Amino acid sequence: MYTQALNTREAIGPVEDPEHEARFQARVDGEEKVEPNDWMPEAYRRLLVRQISQHAHSEIVGMLPEGNWITRAPTLRRKAALLAKVQDEGGHGLYLYAAAETLDVSREELVEQLLAGKAKYSSIFNYPTLTWADIGAVGWLVDGAAIMNQIPLCRCSYGPYARAMIRICKEESFHQRQGYEIILTLSRGTAEQKAMAQGALNRWWWPSLMMFGPSDKESQHSDKSMRWKVKRFSNDELRQKFVDATVPQGLYLGLTFPDPELRFDEASGHWAFGAIDFDELRQVIAGNGPCNHERMKARRKAHDDGAWVREAALAYAEKRRSRRDTARAA
């Protein structure tokens, strides 16, 4: 979608300059897209590299908990749908790595940071999928939270990221519907199947709320992200939107949310919910979640096992280049 060849920066260096920053902010305030060749503050570039790379890493690592269920899905139709979804997630990762490459960083560098434990991915993928109902909950809740986060990114101030998000959001909407349909089917099934759906909701509800990050007063990057229109809504605003949209869906299914403080507040028109255990979020981000080590072990193994493919592709590309150069010389 995008290549580093497009990313030849203007002669203006990365040194922060008040005059250039003022012009840059005026462009952002005027809803003009920032493109790879445009001057941008170095802090803006770093923020985008961090966010886009973490997003890409999350898509790739997120294939693991669902890929584990492809062979165990209950029907052929379910297998085919889940396989297509996992393939979509791999594609999303590639789109996002390509968008990040327009910011003077290589995909190899970003992947190395992930494998070395220097880069983060979404905490949600460090939880296990214990039953088939968990796959439904991942689609309904996790992808639902992702959509709430990602739709505003289609209006992100950085053009390559915004354009990549348009297709990603369209595909994520199918993933969310697929997950909800799984939970709906289980909820209307036998008592045992409904219990599976309830168990999955119990396991995934709070981690899904944590996906939006820490509260606004603790968020380290929200102010700059909002000012530069990388983000359009704060963490707490997005979390509230997700709760307001999701609770009625769960009640329609006849399920009970694992929050005794959950209630509809007539005064505000929103669903009020209990306190989130942000200590758990910090522990998972720090590498102490249920599946952190398992996820990284799987990613490192896949990277090592695929080394021969990368080497063969590079050798083939070099061979073609050499033949082309020889033909031109003749």
N, C-alpha and C positions, 0 to 999 in steps of 0.2 A: 504493500500500500504506500509506504513511504521509504525512502532510502537515504543513507547518509550523504549521497552525492548531491542531494538538494540542499544540504545544510552547510553551505559556505557562508560564514558569518560576514557581516559588514566589517569594514576596517576598524570600526570603533571597538576597543578592547573591553574586557569584562570589568574594568575599573568603574566603580559606582560613581555616577556623575549626576548631580542634582538636576541639571537642565535636561539631560536625556531621561532621567527618571520621571520628571514632571511631564514630558511629552508622552512617555510610555503610559503613565497613569491616565492621562487624558484620553489616549486611544482606548484603553480598557474601559474607562467610564463611558465612553461613547459606543460601547458594544462592538468595537472593531476587533476582528480576530488577529491574534499575534501569530505570525508564520515563522518557520524555521530560519529564514534569512534575515528576519528583523532583529534589530537591537532589542535586548531585554536585560533587566537587572540580573546579575549573577545569582542573587538569592531566589529570584523567580525561576531561573533555570534549575537550580538545585532542588527547589520545592517540587517542581514538576517531575524531575528524574526520580525523586524519592517516591512520589505518589504513583506515577505511572508504572514504575518498576515493581512496587509492592502489589499493585493491581494485577500486573502480569504474572508475578510469582503466585498470587492467590488463585488465579485461574488454572495454572498448571498443577499446583499442589492440590487444588480442589477436585481434580480428576480422581484422586486416590480413594477417598471414602466411598465414592459412587462406583468407580470401576471395579471395586471389590465385589459388587453385587450383580454385575452383568451376567455371569454364568448361573447365578442363583435366583434371578428374577422368576416370578411364578408362571409366566406365560411367554410364548414367542413374541407376542406383541409388546409386552413389557420389556423384554430383552432388547428388541429392536429400538424402541423409544429411548431406553437408557443408554444404549450404545451411541445413538445419534446425539444425545445430550452430552456425553463425555467427549465426543469428537468436537462438538461445538465449543466446549470449554478450552480444548487444546487450541482451536482456531482463535479464540479470544485472546489467549496468551500471546500468540504470534502477532496479532494485530497490535497489541499493546507494546510488545518489545519493539516492533517496527516504529511505532509512534515515539517511543523513548529514544530510538537511535537518531531521530532528527535533532536531538539536544546534545550532540557531540559526545555520546557515550555508546559503546559497542554492546551488542547483545551478549557477547562472550564475557565481558566485564560484569554485566548485571547478573548473569547466571552464576559466575564464580562467586560473587558476593553472597548469593543465596546459599550455595553449597558450602561456603565457608562459615555460614551462620552470621554474616555481617548484615544481611538484609532480612526484612520481616515479610511475612505474608499474613493474611487474615487469620485471626485467632480461632475462628469458627471451625477451621479444617483440622484442628487438633483434638476434635471430639470424635469418638467412634460411632459408626453406623451399626448398631447391634441387631436390628431386625429389618425386614422389608419395609415396615412402617417408617423407619428412620429415613429411607430414601424419599418417601412421600413428604416427610417433614422438612427435609433439606430443600426440596423443590418449593414447597408452600412457604416456609418461613425464611430459610436462608436466601433463596433466590428472590423471595418477596422483599426482604430487607435490602438485598443488593440492588434491585430495581429502584427502590425508594432512594437509594444513594446515587444511582447511576443516571437516572433520567435527567437530573439537573446538569450532569456533566456533558450532556449533548450541547449545552450552551456555555461550556467552559471557554475561557478567553483564549486558550491555546488551540489553534485550528486543528492540527493533526489529532490531538486527543479527542476533541469534540466530534470530529468526523468518524473516528473509530468507534465512538460510543453509540452512534446511531444504529449501526448494525447489531452491535452487542446487545443493546437494550431490546431490540426486536426479538432476538433469539432468546434472551432471558425471560421475556414475557411468556413464551411457550413453555419454558422450563418450569415457571411458577405454576402455570395451569396444569401441567402434567403432574406436578407434585400434589396439588390440591385435589386433583381427580383421584389419585391413589388414596389419599386420606379419606375422601368422600366415599369411595368404594368400601374401604375397610370399616368406616363408621356405620355404613348401612348393611354390613355383613353380620356374621355371627357375633355372639357376645365376646368370644375370644379375639376376633378380628378388631372389634371396637376397642377392646382393652389394649391391643397393640397400638392402635392409633392414639389412644390416650397416653400410653407410656411414651410414645415418641414426642408428643406435645410437651409432656413433663420434662423430657430430657433437653429439648431444643429451644424452648421458649426463652429462658434467660440468656443462654449464649447468643441467641439471635438479637436480643436487645443490646447485648454488649458489642455487636458488630459495628454499631454506629460510633464506637469509640468512647472515650471518657466524657464526663459531663463538660459543658462549655467552660466552666470556671477552671477546669484542669487541662483543657486541650492546649497543646503547645503550638499548634500551627494554624488554628482556625482564623485568627485575626488577619494574617497575611493572605491566607487562601481566600477569605471573603473579600478583602480589599482588592485583590488582583482578579477576582471573579473566576478563580479556579473552582471554588465551592460557591454555591448560591444560598445554601441553608446551613445553619449550625448543626452540630451533632444532636443536641437535644430537640431541635425543631424536627429533624428527620425522624428521630426515634418516636416522637409523638405522632407524626403522620403515619408511621408504620403501625403503631398500636391502634390508632383510630380506624385504620383500614382492616386490620387483621382480626381484632376481637369479634366484630360481628360475623366474620366468616367462621370462626371457631364455634361461636354460639349456634350458628345455623347447623353445624355438624353435630351438635349435641355434646360437645366436648367441654371439659372444665379446665380453665387456665390455672396453672400452679402458682397462683398469686392471690392470697386471701384478701389483699387490699385493693384488688382490681374492682373499680366501680365507675359508673358513668356520672360525671360531674355536670349537673344541669346548668350551673352558673357559667362554666367555661365552654361547654359543648364538647368537651374532650373526655376520653377515658383516662382516669387517674390510676396509676399503678404503683406498686411498692418499690422500695429501695433496691437498686441493683448492686450486687456484690462486685464492686470494681476491684477489690483485692484479688478475686479470682481472675479477672481480666488481666491484671498486671502479672499474676503468676503464669498464666498461659503465654502471654507475650514474652515473658522472660525465659520461656523454654520448659516450663514445668507443667504443661498440660498433659492430659491423658495419652495423647498420641504424638507429641512433638518429636521424640526421638525416632519413632517408627516412620513418620512422614519424611524426615530428612534422610534416614537410612534408605528408604525406597527411592527418593529423588537422586541420591548419590549413586546408587546402584544402576538406575536407569541411565544416568549420564555416562557412567563408565562403560556400561554394556553397549551404548550407542556410539562409542568413540570410533569404531571402524567405519560406521556410516558417514560420520563427519569427515574422516580422513579420505574415504573413497570419493566423496562429493568434491572435496578440495582438489584431489588429484585429477578428477575428471575435468573440473573447471580449468585447471592449469594446462591440461592436455589440449583442450579446445582453444585456449588462449594462444598456446604455442603454435598450433596449426594455423590459426587465423593470422598471427604475426608472420609466419613463414609464407603464407599465401600472399599477403600484402607486399612482402619484400620481393617476391617473384614478379 
